[in-house]
């Protein structure tokens, strides 16, 4: 069982914003490293779930 790390909502939102911006930047620049993009998108999905937005 994974242990859920508790973070303040503001920190989660800050991380979500930074990851979303990074994904958009990399995609705009034509990043072809799917491993990096998938990792960032997985982390974004986890944060959305933690914030009850997904």
C-alpha positions in Angstrom: 0.0 0.0 0.0 1.4 3.4 -1.0 1.6 6.0 1.8 -0.2 9.2 0.9 2.0 12.2 1.4 0.1 15.1 2.9 0.8 18.5 1.4 -0.9 21.8 1.9 -3.5 22.5 -0.9 -1.5 25.6 -2.0 1.6 23.5 -2.5 -0.3 20.9 -4.6 -1.8 23.7 -6.7 1.6 25.2 -7.2 3.1 21.9 -8.3 0.1 21.2 -10.6 0.6 24.6 -12.2 4.3 24.1 -12.7 3.9 20.6 -14.2 1.1 21.7 -16.5 3.2 24.6 -17.7 6.2 22.4 -18.2 4.2 19.9 -20.2 2.8 22.6 -22.5 6.3 24.1 -23.0 7.9 20.7 -23.9 5.1 19.9 -26.3 5.3 23.3 -27.9 9.1 22.9 -28.4 8.5 19.5 -30.0 9.9 17.3 -27.2 9.9 13.7 -28.5 10.9 12.0 -25.2 7.7 10.2 -24.5 9.1 8.8 -21.2 9.5 12.3 -19.7 6.1 13.5 -21.0 4.3 10.4 -19.6 6.0 10.8 -16.3 4.9 14.4 -16.1 1.4 13.6 -17.2 1.1 10.8 -14.6 2.3 13.2 -11.9 -0.2 15.8 -13.1 -3.0 13.2 -13.0 -2.0 12.2 -9.4 -2.1 15.8 -8.3 -5.5 16.3 -9.9 -6.8 13.2 -8.1 -5.3 14.5 -4.7 -7.1 17.8 -5.3 -10.3 15.9 -6.2 -10.4 17.5 -9.6 -10.2 14.2 -11.6 
